[in-house]
Amino acid sequence: MKRNKTHYISGKNTKKVPKQNIIFHEAAHATAIYFNNKTRNLPAVFFQIMINDIKSEQEENSAVSRTVDPGYAAKIKGGRLIQSFLPPDDVTDDYMAAFEADIVNLLVGPLAEAKYVHEYDDEFFNRGLVNISALNNYGGGLDLALVNEYLQSLYPGKQEQDEKFHPLFTAAIDFVEDHNYWQAIHQLANYIYASNKSIIGFEEVNSILEPLNLRN
């Protein structure tokens, strides 16, 4: 994928830098945290979208942090239902629901960036071509590292990890390919792009997404 190709948001021709890629990536994380948790009947979880805060890529509770030319950076701070990779003695159904939701919400970010890049490069987004390793090309390195920590915390064997991962990966692709959720990601991405804010808070994101009232 050519990163120097002109991309668009809201029909505006933008500079030849991948700032828009990062915006879609973070908007997708936030949209998934909001809607995916809600549809799974999980509690709302606090998060913020941090813009140009590049102090630490490994900051606790950060889903992702990236910097691109000319110095634009963004990350989700918070947003995870499970804060520790030390599982409880009794792994309940509620714990597993939160475990799975967090993984899907992490995977949606790089998948949405991949879909955005394919669409605006006039290429077809084919789920068969977007494999796990390809997500590293769309800012998925930190997301995948967190996903691996989740899986390794409960499943010692690689086969068990793979068996758990693949349906969650499919669920993340389904979320991105859902027309309504994709439009919600677009709407939030446009808001982030136009806001010029350094922090977009939980309540602000909710005020954008809640009126959409999307449920599958």
VENGI-V591381 format. One record per run of one state. SS is the DSSP state (@ for helix, = for strand, . for the rest). FROM is the first residue (numbers start at 0). LEN is the number of residues. Records with the same first field share a line. If there is no record, write none. Layout:
SS->FROM-LEN  FROM-LEN
//
This chain:
.->0-7  9-2  13-5  39-7  51-10  62-3  68-3  78-14  120-12  138-2  154-3  177-1  195-3  200-1  212-4
=->7-2  11-2  46-5  61-1  65-3  71-7  198-2
@->18-21  92-28  132-6  140-14  157-20  178-17  201-11
//
